[in-house]
Structures are given as C-alpha cells and as structure tokens.
Amino acid sequence: MDKKIGAMFSTIVERFATETPARAVAMARAAIAGGKDNWQKPAPPLAQRRGISIPSPHGPIPARLYTPLGAGVAPGPGLVFFHGGGFIVGDCASYENTCSRLAACSRLRVLSVDYRLAPEHPFPAAHDDARCALEWAAAHAGTLGMDAGRLAVGGDSAGGTLAAWLSHYARDNGIALAGQLLLFPLLQLVETKSKQRKSPDAHILGNQALSAIRSLYVAGADPADPRLSPLFSASFKGLPPALIATAGLDPLKAEGRAYADKLAAAGVRVRALHFRAMPHGFISLTGLVPGALAASEQCFEAFGAMMGSGAGA
C-alpha cells in the first residue's frame, strides 16, 4: 500500500493513543465523513435508494435500501449489510458508494443498517441492533422487494463480526439464510496484540485500533463471547454458504482463513477469495488503492452469483 495512504490512516488511528477517547472518536468520525468522497470511486447508478426506519426496543434503527438496475422483478434475493469501523466509526452515509457498488455488482437488493456505535453504546448494542434488523427484514422481506427464502447477511471488518454471528443466531432461531458475505472480517477479539506483527502493513488496523475496540466497545465483556469472537463458536454445522474475502496486507487474514476452514470442515459451502496486494478495508478505498475497485467488484459479483442473482453472467 502507498506509504502516504498508510500514513494518513496511521494519523487517524494514533489519535486514540494521544487524545481522550471522546475526542479521538469525534476526530476519527469527522475525518471519515470529510474524506469518504475522496477515498472512493463515484457510485454506480441504481434503480432506487431510499431510507428505512427499523423499529427496535432501543428506538428506530436507520437503514438504507439499495435496489440495483439489474435486480429483476421483486421479490428477489436480498442482503442485510453491516458496515465496518470497529463498532466505533462508520455509518450508512460513509458507505453510500460502497453499498451502491455492492448492489449494482451483485444485482442484490441491499439493506444497509446504521447500528449504534461505541463508546456511547458499548456491547451488546451493535449486536442487538443487528439482530433486530435481521429479524425485521425477514418478517418484512416483501416490503423490501426481497424473497424471505433468499435472504443473506454480510459485512466488512466489524460488520463481518455481526454478519458471522448472525448466521449462527439465525440457524439457532429458525431464520433461514441463503448466504453470508464476510469481507476481511474481524472474527475474534481474545488475542489482538499479535495481529499487527502478522501483517507487513498494519497502518489501517493495528494494535491501537484493536485496543480501542477492546476498550470502547467490548468494555469489560468477555472477549471470548461468540458474539464478539464468532471464530470460537461451538458449532459451525448448518450455517449458510459463505463467501469470505481476505487481504494480504491485513492483520485479520489468518482468522479469516481459519473461519473458512472451520466452515468447510463442518460441511458448509465456502468460497474463499484472497487479494494479496490489498489492505484491510479495501472496499471503501476504491479511489485510493490501485486495484481496490477491481477486487471489490470481484467480491460483489461472486456473492451475487452465489445467491443466484445472475451477477457475473
């Protein structure tokens, strides 16, 4: 990865070591909000995008529904998507281009969920919102143009944590899922200090970022809880087919591969994609990192094909 790009993200992350938590979070969120349009290629055209309000015991959960031009006649397969950001930063607005591209390339209707963030809302707030969003989407699939029998979950980084855990939750609670999309997912929070040493380039997700997640979102909970560390779940049998993407310049690549191996050993159909020259978070860096746009589109098209949307045809 370009050293200037790495230095930019290092500056953002280092604020968690030099500023108060509240100020560091505010500055990181402002940096992402201000830079998102420069970090990403322009969004492709869609048939429709609209805001959704999902009811929950903790108040309405904002969401955005993306309907691509190639979605076909409703109802069709759909994806409930959770953004990354370490449970601390990120929202539907910062993922507008990413989710538009995801919908367009996969030909899936995509529901992007604006779950609550730490430190204002520590664990299990994001998980509770994710569960409510999935249950609501499954019960109201028709109003979203989605087929309840062809519903999937997905996410990147911390959003991948939520999606992976929801696959287990859905299996155990009678919600049929047709797929799971895990993009450079964060799959365990028990051991974090060694992750930076495993990567040749940990500018975006290194020790300070992982420590911030442990401090601000986990906030004293057991990091081995399968909700926080799906890699340590008791059983992987009966989970939906998965597409797992890992990046060569990402400290999380080893756990992504380990998760894929556990799924495959349990008889779950898995497609693993590895992008040797990509950093963590590449789907949101299509305007900065050479090759990130092509890698992102490959992931999205492959998942659409897995879901039977006609993507890549």
Contacts in CASP RR format, 6 or more apart in sequence:
PFRMAT RR
TARGET T0000
AUTHOR 0000-0000-0000
METHOD contacts of the structure
MODEL  1
MDKKIGAMFSTIVERFATETPARAVAMARAAIAGGKDNWQKPAPPLAQRR
GISIPSPHGPIPARLYTPLGAGVAPGPGLVFFHGGGFIVGDCASYENTCS
RLAACSRLRVLSVDYRLAPEHPFPAAHDDARCALEWAAAHAGTLGMDAGR
LAVGGDSAGGTLAAWLSHYARDNGIALAGQLLLFPLLQLVETKSKQRKSP
DAHILGNQALSAIRSLYVAGADPADPRLSPLFSASFKGLPPALIATAGLD
PLKAEGRAYADKLAAAGVRVRALHFRAMPHGFISLTGLVPGALAASEQCF
EAFGAMMGSGAGA
1 201 0 8 1.000
1 203 0 8 1.000
1 249 0 8 1.000
1 279 0 8 1.000
1 289 0 8 1.000
2 288 0 8 1.000
2 289 0 8 1.000
5 203 0 8 1.000
5 285 0 8 1.000
5 288 0 8 1.000
5 289 0 8 1.000
6 201 0 8 1.000
6 203 0 8 1.000
6 204 0 8 1.000
7 203 0 8 1.000
9 203 0 8 1.000
9 204 0 8 1.000
10 203 0 8 1.000
12 27 0 8 1.000
12 28 0 8 1.000
12 31 0 8 1.000
13 28 0 8 1.000
13 203 0 8 1.000
13 204 0 8 1.000
13 206 0 8 1.000
13 208 0 8 1.000
13 209 0 8 1.000
13 212 0 8 1.000
14 208 0 8 1.000
15 23 0 8 1.000
15 24 0 8 1.000
15 27 0 8 1.000
15 28 0 8 1.000
16 24 0 8 1.000
16 28 0 8 1.000
16 208 0 8 1.000
16 209 0 8 1.000
16 211 0 8 1.000
16 212 0 8 1.000
17 208 0 8 1.000
18 24 0 8 1.000
19 27 0 8 1.000
21 119 0 8 1.000
21 212 0 8 1.000
21 215 0 8 1.000
21 216 0 8 1.000
22 119 0 8 1.000
24 212 0 8 1.000
25 88 0 8 1.000
25 89 0 8 1.000
25 119 0 8 1.000
25 216 0 8 1.000
28 88 0 8 1.000
28 89 0 8 1.000
29 89 0 8 1.000
29 90 0 8 1.000
32 89 0 8 1.000
32 90 0 8 1.000
32 94 0 8 1.000
33 93 0 8 1.000
33 94 0 8 1.000
36 93 0 8 1.000
36 94 0 8 1.000
36 96 0 8 1.000
36 97 0 8 1.000
36 284 0 8 1.000
37 97 0 8 1.000
38 287 0 8 1.000
38 288 0 8 1.000
39 284 0 8 1.000
39 285 0 8 1.000
39 286 0 8 1.000
39 287 0 8 1.000
39 288 0 8 1.000
40 97 0 8 1.000
40 98 0 8 1.000
40 284 0 8 1.000
40 285 0 8 1.000
40 286 0 8 1.000
40 287 0 8 1.000
41 97 0 8 1.000
41 101 0 8 1.000
41 286 0 8 1.000
41 287 0 8 1.000
41 293 0 8 1.000
42 97 0 8 1.000
43 96 0 8 1.000
43 97 0 8 1.000
43 100 0 8 1.000
43 101 0 8 1.000
44 100 0 8 1.000
44 101 0 8 1.000
44 104 0 8 1.000
44 105 0 8 1.000
45 69 0 8 1.000
45 104 0 8 1.000
46 66 0 8 1.000
46 67 0 8 1.000
46 68 0 8 1.000
46 69 0 8 1.000
46 100 0 8 1.000
46 103 0 8 1.000
46 104 0 8 1.000
47 67 0 8 1.000
47 68 0 8 1.000
47 69 0 8 1.000
47 70 0 8 1.000
47 71 0 8 1.000
48 65 0 8 1.000
48 66 0 8 1.000
48 67 0 8 1.000
49 64 0 8 1.000
49 65 0 8 1.000
49 66 0 8 1.000
49 67 0 8 1.000
49 100 0 8 1.000
50 64 0 8 1.000
50 65 0 8 1.000
51 62 0 8 1.000
51 63 0 8 1.000
51 64 0 8 1.000
51 65 0 8 1.000
52 62 0 8 1.000
52 63 0 8 1.000
52 64 0 8 1.000
52 65 0 8 1.000
52 111 0 8 1.000
52 144 0 8 1.000
53 60 0 8 1.000
53 61 0 8 1.000
53 62 0 8 1.000
53 63 0 8 1.000
54 60 0 8 1.000
54 61 0 8 1.000
54 62 0 8 1.000
54 63 0 8 1.000
54 113 0 8 1.000
54 132 0 8 1.000
54 133 0 8 1.000
54 136 0 8 1.000
54 137 0 8 1.000
55 61 0 8 1.000
55 132 0 8 1.000
55 136 0 8 1.000
56 128 0 8 1.000
56 129 0 8 1.000
56 132 0 8 1.000
56 133 0 8 1.000
56 136 0 8 1.000
57 132 0 8 1.000
58 116 0 8 1.000
58 125 0 8 1.000
58 128 0 8 1.000
58 129 0 8 1.000
61 113 0 8 1.000
61 114 0 8 1.000
61 115 0 8 1.000
61 116 0 8 1.000
61 129 0 8 1.000
61 132 0 8 1.000
61 133 0 8 1.000
62 92 0 8 1.000
62 114 0 8 1.000
63 92 0 8 1.000
63 111 0 8 1.000
63 112 0 8 1.000
63 113 0 8 1.000
63 114 0 8 1.000
63 133 0 8 1.000
64 92 0 8 1.000
64 96 0 8 1.000
64 99 0 8 1.000
64 111 0 8 1.000
64 112 0 8 1.000
64 114 0 8 1.000
65 109 0 8 1.000
65 110 0 8 1.000
65 111 0 8 1.000
65 112 0 8 1.000
65 144 0 8 1.000
66 99 0 8 1.000
66 100 0 8 1.000
66 102 0 8 1.000
66 103 0 8 1.000
66 109 0 8 1.000
66 110 0 8 1.000
66 111 0 8 1.000
66 112 0 8 1.000
67 103 0 8 1.000
67 109 0 8 1.000
67 145 0 8 1.000
68 103 0 8 1.000
68 104 0 8 1.000
68 106 0 8 1.000
68 107 0 8 1.000
68 108 0 8 1.000
68 109 0 8 1.000
69 104 0 8 1.000
70 104 0 8 1.000
70 107 0 8 1.000
71 103 0 8 1.000
71 107 0 8 1.000
71 108 0 8 1.000
71 109 0 8 1.000
71 309 0 8 1.000
72 107 0 8 1.000
74 109 0 8 1.000
74 142 0 8 1.000
74 145 0 8 1.000
74 146 0 8 1.000
75 141 0 8 1.000
75 142 0 8 1.000
75 145 0 8 1.000
75 146 0 8 1.000
75 147 0 8 1.000
75 148 0 8 1.000
76 109 0 8 1.000
76 145 0 8 1.000
76 146 0 8 1.000
76 147 0 8 1.000
76 150 0 8 1.000
76 309 0 8 1.000
77 108 0 8 1.000
77 109 0 8 1.000
77 146 0 8 1.000
77 147 0 8 1.000
77 150 0 8 1.000
77 151 0 8 1.000
77 152 0 8 1.000
77 178 0 8 1.000
77 304 0 8 1.000
77 307 0 8 1.000
77 308 0 8 1.000
77 309 0 8 1.000
78 108 0 8 1.000
78 109 0 8 1.000
78 110 0 8 1.000
78 111 0 8 1.000
78 141 0 8 1.000
78 144 0 8 1.000
78 146 0 8 1.000
78 147 0 8 1.000
78 150 0 8 1.000
78 151 0 8 1.000
78 152 0 8 1.000
78 307 0 8 1.000
79 102 0 8 1.000
79 106 0 8 1.000
79 108 0 8 1.000
79 109 0 8 1.000
79 110 0 8 1.000
79 111 0 8 1.000
79 151 0 8 1.000
79 152 0 8 1.000
79 153 0 8 1.000
79 154 0 8 1.000
79 181 0 8 1.000
79 303 0 8 1.000
79 307 0 8 1.000
80 111 0 8 1.000
80 113 0 8 1.000
80 133 0 8 1.000
80 134 0 8 1.000
80 137 0 8 1.000
80 151 0 8 1.000
80 152 0 8 1.000
80 153 0 8 1.000
80 154 0 8 1.000
81 99 0 8 1.000
81 102 0 8 1.000
81 110 0 8 1.000
81 111 0 8 1.000
81 112 0 8 1.000
81 113 0 8 1.000
81 153 0 8 1.000
81 154 0 8 1.000
81 155 0 8 1.000
81 163 0 8 1.000
81 181 0 8 1.000
82 113 0 8 1.000
82 115 0 8 1.000
82 130 0 8 1.000
82 153 0 8 1.000
82 154 0 8 1.000
82 155 0 8 1.000
82 158 0 8 1.000
82 159 0 8 1.000
82 160 0 8 1.000
82 162 0 8 1.000
82 163 0 8 1.000
83 90 0 8 1.000
83 91 0 8 1.000
83 92 0 8 1.000
83 94 0 8 1.000
83 95 0 8 1.000
83 98 0 8 1.000
83 112 0 8 1.000
83 113 0 8 1.000
83 155 0 8 1.000
83 156 0 8 1.000
83 159 0 8 1.000
84 90 0 8 1.000
84 95 0 8 1.000
84 155 0 8 1.000
84 156 0 8 1.000
84 157 0 8 1.000
84 158 0 8 1.000
84 159 0 8 1.000
84 160 0 8 1.000
85 157 0 8 1.000
85 158 0 8 1.000
85 159 0 8 1.000
86 157 0 8 1.000
86 158 0 8 1.000
86 186 0 8 1.000
86 209 0 8 1.000
86 212 0 8 1.000
86 213 0 8 1.000
86 217 0 8 1.000
87 117 0 8 1.000
87 118 0 8 1.000
87 123 0 8 1.000
87 126 0 8 1.000
87 158 0 8 1.000
87 213 0 8 1.000
87 216 0 8 1.000
87 217 0 8 1.000
88 117 0 8 1.000
88 118 0 8 1.000
88 119 0 8 1.000
88 212 0 8 1.000
88 213 0 8 1.000
88 216 0 8 1.000
88 217 0 8 1.000
89 117 0 8 1.000
90 117 0 8 1.000
91 114 0 8 1.000
91 117 0 8 1.000
92 99 0 8 1.000
92 112 0 8 1.000
92 113 0 8 1.000
92 114 0 8 1.000
94 284 0 8 1.000
95 112 0 8 1.000
95 284 0 8 1.000
97 286 0 8 1.000
98 283 0 8 1.000
98 284 0 8 1.000
98 296 0 8 1.000
99 110 0 8 1.000
99 112 0 8 1.000
101 283 0 8 1.000
101 286 0 8 1.000
101 296 0 8 1.000
101 297 0 8 1.000
101 300 0 8 1.000
102 108 0 8 1.000
102 110 0 8 1.000
102 283 0 8 1.000
102 300 0 8 1.000
103 109 0 8 1.000
103 110 0 8 1.000
104 300 0 8 1.000
105 296 0 8 1.000
105 297 0 8 1.000
105 300 0 8 1.000
105 301 0 8 1.000
105 304 0 8 1.000
105 311 0 8 1.000
106 300 0 8 1.000
106 301 0 8 1.000
106 303 0 8 1.000
106 304 0 8 1.000
106 307 0 8 1.000
106 309 0 8 1.000
106 311 0 8 1.000
107 304 0 8 1.000
107 309 0 8 1.000
107 310 0 8 1.000
107 311 0 8 1.000
108 152 0 8 1.000
108 303 0 8 1.000
108 304 0 8 1.000
108 307 0 8 1.000
108 309 0 8 1.000
108 311 0 8 1.000
109 144 0 8 1.000
109 145 0 8 1.000
109 146 0 8 1.000
111 133 0 8 1.000
111 137 0 8 1.000
111 144 0 8 1.000
111 146 0 8 1.000
113 129 0 8 1.000
113 130 0 8 1.000
113 133 0 8 1.000
115 125 0 8 1.000
115 126 0 8 1.000
115 129 0 8 1.000
115 130 0 8 1.000
115 133 0 8 1.000
115 162 0 8 1.000
116 125 0 8 1.000
116 126 0 8 1.000
116 129 0 8 1.000
117 125 0 8 1.000
117 126 0 8 1.000
118 125 0 8 1.000
118 126 0 8 1.000
118 216 0 8 1.000
118 217 0 8 1.000
118 219 0 8 1.000
119 216 0 8 1.000
119 217 0 8 1.000
119 219 0 8 1.000
122 216 0 8 1.000
122 217 0 8 1.000
122 218 0 8 1.000
122 219 0 8 1.000
122 221 0 8 1.000
123 217 0 8 1.000
123 218 0 8 1.000
123 219 0 8 1.000
123 221 0 8 1.000
123 227 0 8 1.000
123 228 0 8 1.000
124 221 0 8 1.000
124 227 0 8 1.000
126 158 0 8 1.000
126 162 0 8 1.000
126 217 0 8 1.000
127 162 0 8 1.000
127 165 0 8 1.000
127 227 0 8 1.000
130 162 0 8 1.000
130 163 0 8 1.000
130 165 0 8 1.000
130 166 0 8 1.000
131 166 0 8 1.000
131 169 0 8 1.000
134 153 0 8 1.000
134 166 0 8 1.000
134 169 0 8 1.000
134 170 0 8 1.000
134 175 0 8 1.000
135 175 0 8 1.000
137 144 0 8 1.000
137 146 0 8 1.000
137 151 0 8 1.000
138 148 0 8 1.000
138 151 0 8 1.000
138 175 0 8 1.000
141 147 0 8 1.000
141 148 0 8 1.000
141 149 0 8 1.000
141 151 0 8 1.000
142 148 0 8 1.000
148 176 0 8 1.000
149 176 0 8 1.000
149 178 0 8 1.000
150 178 0 8 1.000
150 307 0 8 1.000
150 308 0 8 1.000
151 176 0 8 1.000
151 177 0 8 1.000
151 178 0 8 1.000
152 177 0 8 1.000
152 178 0 8 1.000
152 179 0 8 1.000
152 180 0 8 1.000
152 181 0 8 1.000
152 240 0 8 1.000
152 303 0 8 1.000
152 307 0 8 1.000
153 162 0 8 1.000
153 163 0 8 1.000
153 166 0 8 1.000
153 167 0 8 1.000
153 170 0 8 1.000
153 177 0 8 1.000
153 179 0 8 1.000
153 180 0 8 1.000
153 181 0 8 1.000
154 160 0 8 1.000
154 163 0 8 1.000
154 180 0 8 1.000
154 181 0 8 1.000
154 182 0 8 1.000
154 183 0 8 1.000
155 162 0 8 1.000
155 163 0 8 1.000
155 181 0 8 1.000
155 182 0 8 1.000
155 183 0 8 1.000
155 185 0 8 1.000
156 183 0 8 1.000
156 184 0 8 1.000
156 185 0 8 1.000
156 281 0 8 1.000
156 283 0 8 1.000
156 284 0 8 1.000
157 183 0 8 1.000
157 184 0 8 1.000
157 185 0 8 1.000
157 186 0 8 1.000
157 205 0 8 1.000
157 252 0 8 1.000
157 280 0 8 1.000
157 281 0 8 1.000
158 186 0 8 1.000
158 213 0 8 1.000
159 185 0 8 1.000
159 186 0 8 1.000
160 182 0 8 1.000
160 183 0 8 1.000
160 185 0 8 1.000
160 186 0 8 1.000
160 187 0 8 1.000
161 185 0 8 1.000
161 186 0 8 1.000
161 187 0 8 1.000
161 228 0 8 1.000
161 230 0 8 1.000
163 180 0 8 1.000
163 181 0 8 1.000
163 182 0 8 1.000
163 185 0 8 1.000
164 180 0 8 1.000
164 182 0 8 1.000
164 185 0 8 1.000
164 187 0 8 1.000
164 230 0 8 1.000
164 259 0 8 1.000
165 226 0 8 1.000
165 227 0 8 1.000
165 230 0 8 1.000
166 177 0 8 1.000
166 180 0 8 1.000
167 177 0 8 1.000
167 179 0 8 1.000
167 180 0 8 1.000
167 239 0 8 1.000
167 240 0 8 1.000
167 242 0 8 1.000
168 226 0 8 1.000
168 230 0 8 1.000
168 233 0 8 1.000
168 239 0 8 1.000
169 175 0 8 1.000
170 176 0 8 1.000
170 177 0 8 1.000
170 240 0 8 1.000
171 177 0 8 1.000
171 238 0 8 1.000
171 239 0 8 1.000
171 240 0 8 1.000
177 240 0 8 1.000
178 240 0 8 1.000
178 241 0 8 1.000
178 307 0 8 1.000
179 240 0 8 1.000
179 241 0 8 1.000
179 242 0 8 1.000
179 243 0 8 1.000
179 306 0 8 1.000
179 307 0 8 1.000
180 239 0 8 1.000
180 240 0 8 1.000
180 241 0 8 1.000
180 242 0 8 1.000
180 243 0 8 1.000
181 242 0 8 1.000
181 243 0 8 1.000
181 299 0 8 1.000
181 303 0 8 1.000
182 242 0 8 1.000
182 243 0 8 1.000
182 244 0 8 1.000
182 245 0 8 1.000
182 256 0 8 1.000
182 259 0 8 1.000
183 245 0 8 1.000
183 281 0 8 1.000
183 283 0 8 1.000
183 299 0 8 1.000
184 245 0 8 1.000
184 246 0 8 1.000
184 247 0 8 1.000
184 250 0 8 1.000
184 252 0 8 1.000
184 253 0 8 1.000
184 256 0 8 1.000
184 280 0 8 1.000
184 281 0 8 1.000
184 282 0 8 1.000
185 244 0 8 1.000
185 252 0 8 1.000
185 255 0 8 1.000
185 256 0 8 1.000
185 259 0 8 1.000
186 213 0 8 1.000
186 252 0 8 1.000
186 255 0 8 1.000
187 229 0 8 1.000
187 230 0 8 1.000
187 231 0 8 1.000
187 252 0 8 1.000
187 255 0 8 1.000
187 256 0 8 1.000
187 258 0 8 1.000
187 259 0 8 1.000
188 223 0 8 1.000
188 228 0 8 1.000
188 229 0 8 1.000
188 230 0 8 1.000
188 231 0 8 1.000
188 232 0 8 1.000
188 255 0 8 1.000
189 210 0 8 1.000
189 213 0 8 1.000
189 214 0 8 1.000
189 218 0 8 1.000
189 223 0 8 1.000
189 228 0 8 1.000
189 229 0 8 1.000
190 223 0 8 1.000
190 224 0 8 1.000
190 229 0 8 1.000
190 232 0 8 1.000
192 207 0 8 1.000
192 210 0 8 1.000
192 211 0 8 1.000
192 213 0 8 1.000
192 214 0 8 1.000
193 207 0 8 1.000
193 210 0 8 1.000
195 202 0 8 1.000
195 205 0 8 1.000
195 206 0 8 1.000
195 207 0 8 1.000
195 210 0 8 1.000
195 251 0 8 1.000
195 252 0 8 1.000
196 202 0 8 1.000
196 206 0 8 1.000
196 207 0 8 1.000
196 210 0 8 1.000
196 251 0 8 1.000
198 251 0 8 1.000
198 253 0 8 1.000
198 254 0 8 1.000
199 206 0 8 1.000
199 248 0 8 1.000
199 249 0 8 1.000
199 250 0 8 1.000
199 251 0 8 1.000
199 253 0 8 1.000
200 249 0 8 1.000
201 249 0 8 1.000
201 279 0 8 1.000
202 251 0 8 1.000
203 279 0 8 1.000
204 250 0 8 1.000
204 279 0 8 1.000
204 280 0 8 1.000
204 281 0 8 1.000
205 250 0 8 1.000
205 251 0 8 1.000
205 252 0 8 1.000
205 280 0 8 1.000
205 281 0 8 1.000
206 251 0 8 1.000
210 251 0 8 1.000
214 223 0 8 1.000
218 228 0 8 1.000
221 228 0 8 1.000
222 228 0 8 1.000
223 229 0 8 1.000
224 232 0 8 1.000
226 232 0 8 1.000
226 233 0 8 1.000
226 234 0 8 1.000
230 259 0 8 1.000
231 255 0 8 1.000
231 258 0 8 1.000
231 259 0 8 1.000
231 262 0 8 1.000
235 266 0 8 1.000
236 262 0 8 1.000
236 263 0 8 1.000
236 265 0 8 1.000
236 266 0 8 1.000
236 268 0 8 1.000
237 266 0 8 1.000
237 267 0 8 1.000
237 268 0 8 1.000
238 266 0 8 1.000
238 267 0 8 1.000
238 268 0 8 1.000
239 263 0 8 1.000
239 266 0 8 1.000
239 268 0 8 1.000
240 268 0 8 1.000
241 268 0 8 1.000
241 269 0 8 1.000
241 270 0 8 1.000
241 271 0 8 1.000
241 306 0 8 1.000
242 260 0 8 1.000
242 263 0 8 1.000
242 268 0 8 1.000
242 269 0 8 1.000
242 270 0 8 1.000
242 271 0 8 1.000
243 270 0 8 1.000
243 271 0 8 1.000
243 272 0 8 1.000
243 273 0 8 1.000
243 299 0 8 1.000
243 302 0 8 1.000
243 303 0 8 1.000
243 306 0 8 1.000
244 256 0 8 1.000
244 259 0 8 1.000
244 260 0 8 1.000
244 263 0 8 1.000
244 270 0 8 1.000
244 271 0 8 1.000
244 272 0 8 1.000
244 273 0 8 1.000
245 272 0 8 1.000
245 273 0 8 1.000
245 274 0 8 1.000
245 275 0 8 1.000
245 295 0 8 1.000
245 299 0 8 1.000
246 252 0 8 1.000
246 253 0 8 1.000
246 256 0 8 1.000
246 257 0 8 1.000
246 272 0 8 1.000
246 273 0 8 1.000
246 274 0 8 1.000
246 275 0 8 1.000
247 253 0 8 1.000
247 274 0 8 1.000
247 275 0 8 1.000
247 278 0 8 1.000
247 279 0 8 1.000
247 280 0 8 1.000
247 281 0 8 1.000
247 282 0 8 1.000
248 274 0 8 1.000
248 275 0 8 1.000
248 276 0 8 1.000
248 277 0 8 1.000
248 278 0 8 1.000
248 279 0 8 1.000
249 277 0 8 1.000
249 278 0 8 1.000
249 279 0 8 1.000
249 280 0 8 1.000
250 278 0 8 1.000
250 279 0 8 1.000
250 280 0 8 1.000
250 281 0 8 1.000
251 280 0 8 1.000
252 280 0 8 1.000
253 274 0 8 1.000
257 272 0 8 1.000
257 274 0 8 1.000
260 270 0 8 1.000
260 272 0 8 1.000
263 270 0 8 1.000
264 270 0 8 1.000
271 302 0 8 1.000
271 306 0 8 1.000
273 298 0 8 1.000
273 299 0 8 1.000
273 302 0 8 1.000
275 282 0 8 1.000
275 295 0 8 1.000
277 291 0 8 1.000
278 289 0 8 1.000
278 291 0 8 1.000
278 292 0 8 1.000
278 295 0 8 1.000
279 285 0 8 1.000
279 289 0 8 1.000
282 289 0 8 1.000
282 292 0 8 1.000
282 295 0 8 1.000
282 296 0 8 1.000
283 292 0 8 1.000
283 295 0 8 1.000
283 296 0 8 1.000
283 299 0 8 1.000
285 292 0 8 1.000
286 292 0 8 1.000
286 293 0 8 1.000
286 296 0 8 1.000
287 293 0 8 1.000
300 311 0 8 1.000
301 311 0 8 1.000
301 312 0 8 1.000
302 311 0 8 1.000
303 311 0 8 1.000
304 310 0 8 1.000
304 311 0 8 1.000
304 312 0 8 1.000
305 311 0 8 1.000
305 312 0 8 1.000
305 313 0 8 1.000
END
